[in-house]
Amino acid sequence: MNGHTPDPAVPEAAVRVERDGAVAAVTLTRPEQANAMDGEITVALLETFRSLAGDEEVRALVLTGAGTVFSAGGAVDTIRAMRDDARFRGAVLRAHQELFWTMTRLPFPTVAAVNGPAVGAGSTVALLCDLVVMSPEAYLRDPRVSLGLLDGAGGFVLWPLLTSLSAAKEHLLLGSKVTGIEAHRLGLANRVVPAPEVLAESLRLARSLAALPRAAVQQARRLLNIHIDRAAPMLEECALAEYACFDTPEHYLLLEELSSTLAEPNAKESS
């Protein structure tokens, strides 16, 4: 890649954008926080995608996380703030829905380089990409039901489309880990390669996509995403359901238990 392309609209601490010819490589750059999807990183991603959508030179995009984690999900501080402040909660849920629509409406294809765990909101962002590359050790997981919440930002739309309804029910209700090999079997991942090769393989796929005729790729992607559009009317209902779950006593108690667990050494995964 030919170096960092700064964008004043994107907080440098949250997201980095680099260019490899016609490919934009977007990296979540908070490895010390396991690239958790807090409010700032969500807005940074949203602004990054909007900015790149208007760049005629970009013909494909790779999304990955710095370090050994793709994204550990929602930051506990953000979840607690959403529980305690209804206005903030609504703003974050709207931002996640805007991210859903922005990613599905991009004028170029996207590849997720899942270099480690993709949990909760992190798994949804990975699956919003057109293609997913994982290592055997990496995994997708959405444990939000076990926290008294659910995914109001797209998971309930995407999982049944990408895999079976039965598999979606199992993994979204139980929150079990889906390793790279299992994700490939279920249709959630397109490639499984050794961990050191995940980014290189993702860039290779992105370069192949970028080399294809632009108009045909855009139209093919638009037509394929009609299947998402047909299921997407439930997205608003998902957000309303998640909003209501924040006010349940079960969520309050489970969040406090999670906070205690994450306070222990080496605990990184949230939701």
Secondary structure as UniProt FT lines:
FT   TURN            8..9
FT   TURN            12..14
FT   STRAND          15..20
FT   TURN            21..22
FT   STRAND          23..28
FT   HELIX           31..33
FT   TURN            34..35
FT   HELIX           39..53
FT   TURN            56..57
FT   STRAND          60..65
FT   TURN            67..68
FT   HELIX           76..84
FT   HELIX           86..104
FT   STRAND          110..114
FT   STRAND          118..119
FT   HELIX           121..127
FT   STRAND          131..134
FT   STRAND          139..141
FT   HELIX           144..147
FT   TURN            152..154
FT   HELIX           155..162
FT   HELIX           165..174
FT   STRAND          178..179
FT   HELIX           180..186
FT   STRAND          191..192
FT   HELIX           195..197
FT   HELIX           198..210
FT   HELIX           214..224
FT   HELIX           226..231
FT   HELIX           232..234
FT   HELIX           235..245
FT   TURN            246..247
FT   HELIX           249..262
FT   TURN            265..266
//
